[in-house]
């Protein structure tokens, strides 16, 4: 039984790199993998003319006005989604009511379409890759 079991996939490490100018933080950039995040962290510092000083660390480079920080790895908790709700007018205000069977079926139909499109795109990429040669890049004749 265990010979057919798949190896568990490692959970990717997600890090955030955030630049702040004048104490006002910008939107953090989420990056998978410590090495990629560390590289982006340093690139962001260089791009914003921040210098490595004795105060700098592997998680912070900055000065009195600007700084870039590296946070992580971030915990991405697994959670069960709450049942979907729709607001419905009751005459005096709105009530949250659960989706009907038709609405749930519509959700599943859209998800199936997305999955089918993704599968078709992957198959098209595979055909293109198989067809592609150094003499015919892109697989065109």
C-alpha positions, 0 to 999 in steps of 0.5 A: 500500500505504501509503495503507491503513496506519493511523497508529500510536497514541501510547503513553499516558503513565502516571504514579503519584501516591503519598501517604505518611503518617508515612513509610508510603506508601499504594498508588500511583494510576496515572493516564493523561496528565501533566495528569491526573496533575499535577491529581490530585497537587495535589488529593491534596496539598490534600486532605491539608492540604499546603502549597506551600513553597520545597521543593516541586516538580512531583514532590513536596509535603510536610513532615516527616510527610506527602508526595505524590509524582508519578512518571512517565512510567512505562515499561510494557514489552511482554512475551510471556506465559510459557506458562500452568502448573498445579501437579500433585501427583507423589506427593512434591511439586508439579510445574508442568505446561503447560496441556492443550489442553482447558484452553487451549480453556477459556481461549479460550472465556472470553476470547471470552465476555468480548469478546462481552459487551463488544461487546454492551454497546457496541452497547446503549450505541450504541442508547441514544445513538441513541434518546436525544433531549432530549425522551426522555433515556435513550431511554425512551417 
